[in-house]
Amino acid sequence: MKRWMLLPFMAVCLWSGCSKKSGGVKLRTDTDSVAYVIGLNIGANLVKMDSTLNADAVCKGMLDYMSGRQLLSMEEAQTFYLRYVNYAVPEKIKGQERQYLDDVTADGSFRRSESGLRYDVRREGNAKRTISSDKERILLRCKVMRRDGGTAYSSYERGDTLSTYVDSLPAGLREGLKLVGAGGAVRMWSPAALAYGSAGNDTLGVGANEPLYYEAELIDVQPDDRPDEKESDAKWKF
């Protein structure tokens, strides 16, 4: 909705024939002005979709379709696009993410697990009191930071200890906490697939396909206190 809010203003400016002296744009007809406004909106959406798209190729596609000279049928175009979106783009994103995580953990203090989690055990804790089941309740302190360095959540800033079930945590955080015992501490970089994936998390301000940085302390591990037939409804609240 927000992207359309500017369009009425643009249209008024164009339709009223803004003079060149004011730095405005003067188009020949009202229909040209409408076409320009539509082009602006298409451009804004394409930039949000993929800012690396070749604008000339986009324009050629529109011109070819409107003139009936397209290089691909619509069925062929759909097949190609779906293959690109479902396979090529995810692989490209994963490759960029791997390179980013390699760069930010290049100091040699982090290790990499098979899942792609980068972790650094700062304190091992009690080896006899570790997480043995995702159904256990744990007490922890945790700080979560986004890729831009902003804090998404911090129990340290809130001055509290989080009590939750292991299975309510993102997969990357679960994996990292299982590396230490009660009293242990670990920091980690989690790939997006082990955090909030392509959906992101609006509450935390986490974008789609965004890796996260965690600093966590496992304070205590407690037995599962839920009835066997009930799923956990205790989620990680903020």
C-alpha positions in Angstrom: 0.0 0.0 0.0 2.8 2.5 0.9 4.3 2.4 -2.6 1.0 3.8 -4.0 0.9 6.7 -1.7 3.3 8.8 -3.8 1.5 8.0 -7.1 -1.4 10.5 -6.8 1.1 13.3 -6.2 3.2 12.2 -9.1 0.2 12.1 -11.4 -1.0 15.5 -10.4 2.5 16.9 -11.1 2.6 15.3 -14.5 -0.9 16.0 -15.5 -0.6 19.7 -14.6 2.4 20.0 -16.9 5.2 20.8 -14.5 7.5 23.3 -16.1 11.1 22.6 -16.8 12.0 25.6 -14.7 10.8 23.9 -11.6 12.8 20.7 -12.4 9.6 18.8 -13.2 8.7 16.5 -16.1 6.4 17.5 -19.0 4.9 14.7 -21.0 3.0 15.1 -24.2 -0.3 13.6 -23.2 -2.3 12.5 -20.2 -1.9 8.9 -21.4 1.8 9.3 -21.5 1.8 10.6 -18.0 -0.3 7.6 -16.8 2.2 5.3 -18.6 5.1 7.0 -16.9 3.4 6.6 -13.5 2.8 2.9 -14.2 6.4 2.6 -15.2 7.6 4.1 -11.9 5.5 1.7 -10.0 6.7 -1.3 -12.0 10.3 -0.1 -11.4 9.8 0.2 -7.7 8.4 -3.3 -7.4 11.2 -4.7 -9.6 13.9 -3.1 -7.4 12.3 -4.7 -4.3 12.1 -8.1 -6.1 15.7 -8.0 -7.4 17.8 -4.8 -7.8 20.2 -6.6 -10.1 17.7 -7.0 -12.9 18.7 -5.7 -16.3 16.3 -2.8 -16.9 16.9 -2.9 -20.7 15.9 -6.6 -20.8 12.7 -5.8 -18.7 11.8 -3.1 -21.2 12.5 -5.4 -24.1 10.2 -8.0 -22.6 7.3 -5.5 -22.3 7.9 -4.1 -25.8 8.1 -7.5 -27.4 4.9 -8.7 -25.7 3.0 -5.5 -26.7 4.2 -5.9 -30.3 3.5 -9.6 -30.4 7.2 -10.5 -31.0 8.1 -12.2 -27.7 11.0 -14.7 -27.8 9.2 -17.1 -25.4 5.7 -18.3 -25.1 3.9 -17.5 -21.8 4.1 -21.2 -20.9 7.9 -21.3 -21.6 8.4 -18.0 -19.7 6.5 -19.4 -16.7 8.5 -22.6 -16.6 11.8 -20.7 -16.8 10.7 -18.2 -14.1 9.6 -20.9 -11.7 12.9 -22.8 -12.2 14.8 -19.6 -11.6 12.9 -18.6 -8.5 12.8 -22.1 -6.9 16.3 -23.2 -7.7 18.7 -20.6 -9.0 17.7 -17.8 -6.6 17.8 -19.9 -3.4 21.3 -21.3 -4.4 22.5 -17.8 -5.1 21.3 -16.6 -1.7 22.8 -19.6 0.0 26.2 -18.9 -1.7 26.1 -15.3 -0.7 25.2 -16.2 2.9 28.0 -18.8 3.1 30.5 -16.2 2.0 29.2 -13.7 4.5 29.4 -16.2 7.4 32.9 -17.2 6.3 34.0 -13.6 6.4 32.5 -12.7 9.8 33.9 -15.8 11.4 37.3 -15.7 9.8 39.2 -14.9 13.1 39.5 -18.7 13.6 37.6 -18.8 16.9 34.4 -20.3 15.3 33.8 -23.8 14.3 31.3 -25.0 11.7 28.8 -27.8 12.2 27.3 -30.0 9.4 24.2 -27.8 9.4 26.2 -24.7 8.6 26.0 -23.2 12.2 29.2 -21.3 13.2 29.7 -21.6 16.9 32.2 -20.7 19.6 31.8 -22.4 23.0 32.9 -19.8 25.5 32.2 -21.9 28.6 31.4 -25.6 28.6 29.2 -25.7 31.7 28.2 -28.9 33.6 28.6 -31.9 31.3 26.1 -33.9 33.5 23.3 -31.4 32.9 22.9 -30.9 29.2 19.9 -30.8 26.9 18.9 -34.3 26.1 15.4 -33.6 24.6 13.7 -30.8 22.7 10.8 -31.2 25.1 12.8 -30.1 28.2 12.3 -26.7 29.8 15.4 -24.5 30.0 16.4 -21.2 31.6 18.7 -19.0 29.5 20.0 -15.6 28.9 20.3 -14.6 25.3 21.2 -11.8 22.9 20.1 -11.8 19.3 21.6 -9.5 16.7 20.7 -8.9 13.1 23.1 -8.7 10.2 23.1 -4.9 10.3 24.4 -5.0 13.9 21.0 -4.0 15.5 19.7 -5.9 18.5 16.6 -8.0 17.8 16.2 -9.2 21.4 18.3 -9.2 24.6 17.3 -10.7 27.9 20.3 -8.8 29.3 18.8 -5.5 28.4 15.5 -6.7 29.8 17.2 -7.8 33.0 15.5 -11.2 33.0 16.1 -14.9 32.4 14.1 -16.5 29.7 12.2 -19.7 30.7 11.0 -21.7 27.7 10.9 -25.1 26.1 13.7 -26.2 23.8 11.4 -26.9 20.9 10.1 -23.3 20.9 13.5 -22.0 19.9 14.9 -21.5 16.4 16.8 -24.5 15.2 20.2 -22.7 15.2 19.9 -21.6 18.8 18.7 -25.1 19.8 21.8 -26.6 18.2 24.1 -24.2 19.8 22.7 -24.6 23.3 23.1 -28.4 23.1 26.8 -27.9 22.8 27.1 -26.8 26.5 25.8 -27.8 29.9 24.1 -25.8 32.6 26.2 -22.8 33.3 27.8 -22.9 29.9 27.9 -20.1 27.3 28.2 -20.1 23.5 28.1 -17.6 20.7 27.1 -18.5 17.2 26.2 -17.3 13.7 23.1 -19.1 12.5 22.2 -19.4 8.8 18.8 -18.1 7.9 17.5 -21.6 7.3 18.2 -22.3 11.0 16.6 -19.0 12.1 13.5 -17.5 10.4 14.1 -18.5 6.8 12.5 -16.8 3.9 9.6 -15.5 6.0 11.8 -13.5 8.4 10.3 -12.2 11.6 8.5 -8.8 11.6 8.4 -8.7 15.4 12.2 -8.9 15.7 12.8 -6.9 12.5 14.5 -9.9 10.9 14.4 -9.8 7.2 13.9 -12.7 4.8 16.9 -15.0 4.4 18.8 -13.1 7.1 21.5 -14.9 9.2 21.5 -14.1 12.9 24.1 -13.8 15.6 23.5 -15.2 19.1 25.2 -14.9 22.5 23.6 -17.3 24.9 24.0 -18.7 28.4 22.3 -21.9 29.4 21.4 -21.3 33.0 19.5 -24.5 33.8 17.9 -27.6 32.3 14.7 -28.9 33.7 12.6 -32.0 33.0 9.7 -31.8 30.6 6.6 -30.8 32.6 4.0 -31.0 29.8 1.5 -33.8 29.4 2.6 -36.2 26.7 -0.4 -35.6 24.5 -0.1 -31.8 24.4 2.2 -29.9 22.1 4.1 -27.0 23.5 2.2 -23.7 23.3 4.9 -21.9 25.2 6.7 -20.0 22.5 9.7 -17.7 22.6 8.0 -14.5 23.6 9.5 -11.0 23.5 
